[in-house]
Structures are given as structure tokens and as C-alpha cells.
Amino acid sequence: MSEDYYYRRRLGATEMMPAIGVGVAAGLTGFYLVHLLVQRTPLVPSAAPVREPPLPDATSGPAGPWDKPPAG
């Protein structure tokens, strides 16, 4: 016989559990990463124009003592 011959025995279910666990963990990690990439904000802005809200009038809003003219 050749010295390059290797004997491979059949593995039981308990001996395959670590490999199955690593496979399931890798699958769940991949699913989670793809899920995050799908939900993130796109890097390229959309073609729709971005409109900012109009600035409020100078006289609108709550007036405090700093907004009132000096009496006198």
C-alpha cells in the first residue's frame, strides 16, 4: 500500500454538531449583514429635488423681552 492512503471513518451526528453550528451561524450572520445593507440609506441621492422649508418671518414666533423695543 501507498503511504498517501488515508482512512476516513464515518462521523456520527454528535461529531458533526460543531460543523453544523458553524454553518448555521455563518448563514445567520450573512443574512443579518444583507438585511442591514438593504435597509441603509442610499449613497446616491434621488433625482427628486430637495426642498428646504421656508424660513419663518422675523415677526413670527414667541416674543420675549429681548424682542421688544425699549420703552421711553
C-alpha positions in Angstrom: 0.0 0.0 0.0 1.0 3.6 -0.6 1.9 5.9 2.3 -0.6 8.6 0.9 -3.6 6.5 1.8 -5.9 8.0 4.5 -8.7 6.1 6.2 -11.9 8.2 6.6 -14.3 6.9 9.1 -18.0 7.7 9.1 -18.9 10.5 11.5 -21.8 10.4 13.9 -24.4 13.1 14.5 -22.7 14.3 17.7 -19.4 14.6 16.0 -20.9 16.7 13.2 -22.7 19.2 15.5 -19.8 21.7 15.7 -19.6 21.9 11.9 -23.4 22.2 11.6 -23.4 25.0 14.3 -20.7 27.0 12.4 -22.7 26.6 9.2 -25.9 27.9 10.8 -24.0 30.8 12.5 -22.4 31.8 9.2 -25.7 31.7 7.4 -27.4 33.9 10.1 -24.5 36.3 10.0 -24.7 36.6 6.3 -28.5 37.1 6.4 -28.1 39.8 9.1 -25.5 41.7 7.1 -27.5 41.6 3.9 -30.6 42.8 5.9 -28.6 45.8 7.2 -27.3 46.7 3.7 -30.8 46.6 2.2 -32.2 48.9 4.9 -29.5 51.6 4.9 -29.9 55.0 3.3 -28.7 55.0 -0.3 -25.5 56.8 -1.0 -26.7 58.3 -4.3 -29.3 61.0 -3.9 -32.6 60.5 -5.7 -33.5 62.5 -8.8 -36.3 64.4 -6.9 -35.3 68.0 -5.9 -34.8 68.5 -2.3 -36.8 71.5 -1.0 -36.0 73.1 2.3 -38.8 74.5 4.4 -39.2 78.3 4.1 -37.7 80.4 6.8 -40.1 81.9 9.4 -41.0 85.6 9.3 -38.9 87.8 11.6 -42.1 88.9 13.5 -43.4 85.4 14.0 -42.8 83.2 17.0 -42.8 83.9 20.7 -41.6 87.3 21.7 -39.6 87.8 24.8 -38.3 90.9 26.5 -35.3 90.9 24.1 -37.6 91.3 21.1 -39.5 94.4 22.4 -38.3 97.9 21.6 -37.2 99.9 24.5 -39.9 101.9 26.2 -39.3 105.5 26.6 
